[in-house]
């Protein structure tokens, strides 16, 4: 998965698609993993079969869009246009609040990742700050729907999503957020992998199968090996197809990436049972059981 810069450029992205098409025409096997995953019509094909298939500029644009988390080139283009409009944010007071609160939460989150003592007090402060933001976030929904990059700029939109995602002990608010995000997707309001992550978490806490296989957490087993805490998924045979459409890599590639990050950053991981207990507590205290 790729991440767009603060000021994405559509011409650059169009040239990226043209280069991808040219590499396919030249028979460059280096693109086969990417093309074969994000062009879901090519799933299961060998490198040779992928390179023998017709691959138009529209196909290349769709692959590029999905690498950045958008189901289609049109949605990516609309997001870029909204980022351009958001260079002068339409709601500067909301932007200032979002950035300030995001920075506070990010500092506490970094502390929690490496802290081994007094975690409860830090976590309670983290939870309080997130939920203290709820009234402002709800007001933003009433005023803007999803406050996309034309309202807050790209960085501001990312920060707003981080705040909304962390109001986790409120299933009704999370359901409202998902409704607002779902409505914003067709007009490029947000990269779709961000919606997919929240959707899966809501399903996990509601004790229902996930759609995209997003892991709730990770842990070390009794042998000290890294593992993902995974939930049942709907239609497992087509999981990687659904993941590709929202910008996720395959489940196997995600496992390898997260495991490498955990080792490199020396994550202090809870046990599998602790992760399950945390999910159960969130489900109960947040009111997710039976949530829509």
C-alpha positions as MATLAB code, in Angstrom:
seq = 'XXXXXXXXXXXXXXXXXXXXXXXXXXXXXXXXXXXXXXXXXXXXXXXXXXXXXXXXXXXXXXXXXXXXXXXXXXXXXXXXXXXXXXXXXXXXXXXXXXXXXXXXXXXXXXXXXXXXXXXXXXXXXXXXXXXXXXXXXXXXXXXXXXXXXXXXXXXXXXXXXXXXXXXXXXXXXXXXXXXXXXXXXXXXXXXXXXXXXXXXXXXXXXXXXXXXXXXXXXXXXXXXXXXXXXXXXXXXXXXXXXXXXXXXXXXXXXXXXXXXXXXXXXXXXXXXXXXXXXXXXXXXXXXXXXXX';
ca = [
       0.000    0.000    0.000;
       1.243    3.452   -0.899;
       0.473    6.728    0.871;
      -0.242    9.970   -0.941;
       1.788   13.040    0.039;
       0.178   16.062    1.661;
      -0.222   17.679   -1.770;
      -0.767   14.862   -4.274;
      -0.276   15.637   -7.961;
      -2.572   14.011  -10.518;
      -0.051   14.446  -13.349;
       2.525   12.500  -11.335;
       0.010    9.729  -10.705;
      -0.934    9.621  -14.395;
       2.744    9.247  -15.334;
       3.037    6.468  -12.747;
       0.226    4.627  -14.561;
       1.899    5.194  -17.935;
       5.179    3.760  -16.629;
       3.352    0.734  -15.287;
       1.728    0.138  -18.664;
       5.087    0.522  -20.422;
       6.738   -1.985  -18.096;
       3.958   -4.469  -18.788;
       4.411   -3.993  -22.536;
       8.163   -4.631  -22.172;
       7.491   -7.883  -20.304;
       8.969   -6.676  -17.003;
       8.286   -9.433  -14.452;
       9.030   -6.982  -11.642;
       5.497   -5.614  -11.874;
       3.688   -8.956  -11.854;
       3.175   -9.215   -8.118;
       1.633   -5.729   -7.955;
      -0.437   -5.989  -11.122;
      -1.484   -9.547  -10.361;
      -2.801   -8.536   -6.950;
      -4.475   -5.177   -7.571;
      -6.006   -6.165  -10.920;
      -8.356   -8.760   -9.475;
      -9.106  -10.226  -12.914;
      -5.519  -11.536  -12.873;
      -5.601  -13.304   -9.506;
      -4.101  -16.760   -9.627;
      -2.259  -16.243  -12.923;
       1.453  -16.867  -13.456;
       3.840  -14.038  -14.347;
       3.854  -15.206  -17.953;
       0.066  -15.219  -18.126;
      -0.136  -11.749  -16.574;
       2.284  -10.336  -19.128;
       0.419  -12.005  -21.986;
      -2.879  -10.387  -21.019;
      -4.035   -7.122  -22.562;
      -3.237   -4.288  -20.132;
      -4.598   -0.881  -21.121;
      -3.902    2.534  -19.639;
      -7.276    2.269  -17.877;
      -6.117   -0.986  -16.295;
      -2.862    0.652  -15.230;
      -4.715    3.637  -13.731;
      -6.957    1.315  -11.735;
      -3.938   -0.574  -10.362;
      -2.269    2.700   -9.354;
      -5.489    3.922   -7.722;
      -5.774    0.731   -5.692;
      -2.157    0.933   -4.583;
      -3.117    4.239   -2.941;
      -6.328    2.853   -1.441;
      -8.989    3.822   -3.988;
     -11.208    1.363   -5.827;
     -11.089    3.374   -9.053;
      -9.092    6.067  -10.818;
     -12.126    8.364  -10.660;
     -12.188    8.179   -6.868;
      -8.448    8.812   -6.630;
      -8.756   11.774   -8.996;
     -11.597   13.248   -6.938;
      -9.567   12.900   -3.743;
      -6.610   14.697   -5.324;
      -8.901   17.505   -6.489;
     -10.303   17.860   -2.983;
      -6.777   17.970   -1.541;
      -6.001   20.864   -3.875;
      -9.093   22.714   -2.684;
      -8.123   22.026    0.931;
      -4.855   23.941    0.782;
      -6.965   26.678    2.357;
      -9.064   24.618    4.818;
     -12.759   25.492    4.877;
     -13.011   25.043    8.667;
      -9.789   26.358   10.255;
     -11.080   26.200   13.848;
     -11.922   22.517   13.454;
      -8.536   21.968   11.819;
      -6.713   23.507   14.782;
      -8.648   21.420   17.310;
      -8.085   18.204   15.373;
      -4.330   18.719   15.041;
      -3.901   19.627   18.710;
      -5.887   16.667   19.994;
      -4.266   14.278   17.497;
      -0.794   15.267   18.667;
      -1.779   14.649   22.303;
      -3.127   11.190   21.494;
      -0.150   10.284   19.317;
       2.261   11.108   22.160;
       0.311    8.921   24.593;
       0.072    6.126   22.029;
       3.851    6.127   21.567;
       4.296    6.036   25.337;
       1.947    3.069   25.690;
       3.718    1.058   23.014;
       6.966    0.947   24.989;
       5.818    1.421   28.582;
       5.854   -1.608   30.904;
       4.675    0.102   34.135;
       1.760    2.406   35.020;
       0.094    1.658   31.699;
      -3.402    1.925   33.123;
      -3.117    5.615   34.045;
      -1.727    6.499   30.633;
      -4.414    4.478   28.888;
      -7.181    6.146   30.927;
      -5.830    9.562   29.929;
      -5.738    8.415   26.320;
      -9.310    7.166   26.493;
     -10.543   10.362   28.153;
      -8.946   12.601   25.519;
     -10.468   10.559   22.691;
     -13.965   10.567   24.142;
     -13.717   14.221   25.124;
     -13.529   14.905   21.370;
     -16.880   13.264   20.585;
     -19.076   16.380   20.683;
     -16.758   18.226   18.296;
     -16.645   15.257   15.914;
     -20.427   14.836   15.935;
     -20.852   18.540   15.196;
     -18.442   18.191   12.280;
     -20.586   15.376   10.854;
     -23.696   17.525   11.116;
     -21.956   20.452    9.431;
     -19.842   18.737    6.759;
     -20.787   15.065    6.583;
     -17.312   13.578    6.313;
     -14.856   16.519    6.614;
     -12.636   15.477    3.738;
      -9.429   17.063    2.458;
     -11.285   20.044    0.974;
     -12.452   20.915    4.510;
      -9.380   20.083    6.608;
      -6.585   19.411    4.122;
      -5.161   15.923    3.734;
      -3.180   15.903    6.979;
      -6.160   17.292    8.864;
      -8.439   14.605    7.445;
      -5.997   11.887    8.546;
      -5.877   13.422   12.030;
      -9.683   13.636   12.199;
      -9.966    9.952   11.303;
      -7.446    9.064   14.006;
      -9.587   10.874   16.582;
     -12.803    9.265   15.374;
     -11.247    5.794   15.365;
     -10.156    6.193   18.975;
     -13.629    6.944   20.306;
     -13.782    3.198   20.636;
     -15.957    2.840   23.755;
     -18.993    4.151   21.861;
     -20.490    1.712   19.354;
     -23.176    4.187   18.277;
     -20.585    6.812   17.410;
     -18.507    4.252   15.502;
     -21.602    3.172   13.535;
     -22.304    6.829   12.729;
     -18.713    7.288   11.574;
     -18.969    4.263    9.275;
     -22.199    5.602    7.745;
     -20.587    8.988    7.077;
     -17.467    7.386    5.611;
     -19.480    5.015    3.416;
     -21.349    7.978    1.942;
     -18.051    9.789    1.288;
     -16.323    6.940   -0.568;
     -17.872    7.460   -4.048;
     -16.643   11.068   -4.093;
     -13.112   10.282   -2.977;
     -13.563   11.553    0.558;
     -11.102    9.077    2.048;
      -8.851    6.182    1.022;
     -10.930    3.021    1.209;
      -8.497    0.991    3.294;
      -9.169    3.436    6.136;
     -12.885    2.700    5.949;
     -12.149   -1.029    5.683;
     -10.067   -1.002    8.865;
     -12.812    0.660   10.919;
     -15.475   -1.555    9.371;
     -13.618   -4.723   10.327;
     -12.933   -3.517   13.853;
     -16.613   -2.726   14.337;
     -17.525   -6.201   13.099;
     -14.943   -7.845   15.373;
     -16.250   -6.051   18.450;
     -19.819   -6.846   17.389;
     -18.809  -10.552   17.311;
     -19.399  -10.903   13.584;
     -17.104  -12.073   10.760;
     -14.939   -9.401    9.179;
     -14.972   -8.426    5.502;
     -11.310   -7.590    4.865;
      -9.508   -9.760    7.424;
      -8.035   -6.810    9.326;
      -6.386   -8.249   12.464;
      -7.620   -6.918   15.807;
      -4.144   -7.124   17.270;
      -1.006   -9.202   17.519;
       0.753  -11.243   20.183;
       3.629  -13.612   20.847;
       2.819  -17.283   21.274;
       4.322  -19.530   23.962;
       7.422  -20.025   21.806;
       7.867  -16.260   21.438;
       6.794  -16.244   17.802;
       4.831  -13.306   16.380;
       1.184  -13.993   15.472;
      -1.812  -11.937   14.329;
      -5.070  -12.096   16.263;
      -7.441  -12.960   13.430;
     -11.211  -13.333   13.352;
     -13.444  -15.341   11.017;
     -14.036  -13.665    7.652;
     -16.907  -13.865    5.208;
     -16.193  -15.736    1.968;
     -12.523  -16.540    2.751;
     -11.822  -17.720   -0.803;
     -12.248  -14.168   -2.113;
     -10.612  -12.342    0.792;
      -7.565  -11.115   -1.131;
      -9.804   -9.859   -3.959;
     -11.741   -7.708   -1.518;
      -8.513   -6.521    0.077;
      -7.087   -5.532   -3.305;
     -10.113   -3.372   -4.121;
      -9.582   -1.215   -1.021;
      -5.812   -0.948   -1.320;
      -4.704   -3.708    1.039;
      -1.971   -6.138    0.093;
      -2.587   -9.858    0.494;
      -3.049  -11.296    3.979;
       0.306  -13.063    3.748;
       2.108   -9.854    2.778;
       0.420   -7.989    5.635;
       1.570  -10.602    8.130;
       5.180  -10.337    6.935;
       5.094   -6.517    7.086;
       3.601   -6.259   10.580;
       5.898   -8.942   11.956;
       8.936   -7.080   10.607;
       7.730   -3.826   12.204;
       7.144   -5.542   15.546;
      10.691   -6.909   15.571;
      12.335   -3.713   14.329;
      10.490   -1.528   16.870;
      10.625   -4.091   19.700;
       6.901   -3.969   20.387;
       5.808   -4.900   23.909;
       3.108   -7.414   22.918;
       0.413   -8.837   25.152;
      -0.445  -12.527   25.194;
      -3.163  -13.955   22.975;
      -5.515  -14.312   25.931;
      -4.889  -10.723   27.014;
      -5.765   -9.534   23.497;
      -8.965  -11.591   23.528;
      -9.878  -10.268   26.975;
      -9.323   -6.700   25.768;
     -11.574   -7.267   22.754;
     -14.274   -8.751   24.973;
     -14.059   -5.811   27.362;
     -14.301   -3.312   24.511;
     -17.245   -5.185   23.065;
     -19.119   -5.127   26.362;
     -18.247   -1.651   27.626;
     -18.616   -0.031   24.213;
     -22.050   -1.496   23.548;
     -21.053   -3.389   20.397;
     -22.896   -6.618   21.084;
     -25.853   -6.578   18.721;
     -24.612   -3.325   17.112;
     -25.392   -2.819   13.453;
];
